[in-house]
Amino acid sequence: VELSVEAGRERTPWFGGSMAPPDATGCEPLGAEGGVIDDTSACFSAFGPATYWRTAGTGHGDSLRWTNAFANDTPSNWARWHIDLNHAGDYAVEVFIDPTWGVYDATRYTVRHGGAQSRFNVDQSAASGWTRLGVLAFAAGAGQDVNVFDNASSPVASDQHVVADAIRLVR
């Protein structure tokens, strides 16, 4: 499977496997209290065919992206928010869901933090605004991230949108 970075950046191929992050040049570190990373940030990367990423002028910062969920072992479209922190600590990780666009009830997220990885499923159809994934321990520095995926292990009804908008870390 070949996926590509999009969102106005150079289209760098990404090949399945370890899901190693592309270069997050220009991604500014978050301060001790955390902060918000929107889909318009240099810390955000969208992967997969640009044809299947749509945008809407709503959500956090009046901008969000969405794609449709589908049944497959590997993602086609997925997104990553790169996290670089000035200070280690426990942070609440939240995702912003616009209820008009977030429809899929089993949206899969992974969070790489402090040398660990955690997985979460979110019913985007029941969420509105900031939705907490959990409180996790993060290390200082880069190489940590939040990811959202469009694939599911079971059949998916049509028009099941997966939203990739903003994340928030709160200490």
SULNORCOR-V472000 format. One record per pair of residues at least 24 apart in sequence whose C-alpha atoms are under 6 Angstrom apart, sorted by the first residue. I is the first residue (numbers start at 1). GAP is how many residues later the second one is. If there is no record, write none. Layout:
# SULNORCOR-V472000
i-><I/I>
gap-><GAP/GAP>
This chain:
# SULNORCOR-V472000
i-><3/3/4/4/5/5/6/29/29/29/30/31/32/33/34/34/34/35/35/36/36/37/37/38/39/39/43/43/44/44/45/45/46/47/47/47/48/48/59/64/65/65/66/66/66/67/67/68/68/68/69/69/69/70/70/70/71/71/71/71/71/71/72/72/75/75/77/78/78/78/79/79/80/80/81/81/82/83/83/83/84/84/85/85/86/87/88/88/88/89/89/90/90/91/91/91/91/91/92/92/92/92/93/93/93/93/93/94/94/94/94/94/94/95/95/95/95/96/96/96/97/97/98/99/102/102/102/103/103/104/104/104/108/108/109/109/110/110/111/111/112/112/113/113/114/114>
gap-><44/45/43/44/41/42/40/55/56/57/55/55/55/138/135/136/137/133/134/131/132/129/130/128/126/127/38/39/36/37/34/35/33/30/31/32/28/29/39/101/98/99/96/97/98/94/95/92/93/94/81/82/91/81/82/86/80/81/82/83/84/85/79/80/75/76/73/70/71/72/68/69/66/67/64/65/63/59/61/62/57/58/55/56/54/53/50/51/52/48/49/46/47/44/45/78/79/80/42/43/77/78/39/40/41/75/76/36/37/38/39/73/74/35/36/71/72/33/34/70/31/32/30/29/59/60/61/57/58/56/57/58/40/41/38/39/36/37/34/35/32/33/25/31/24/25>
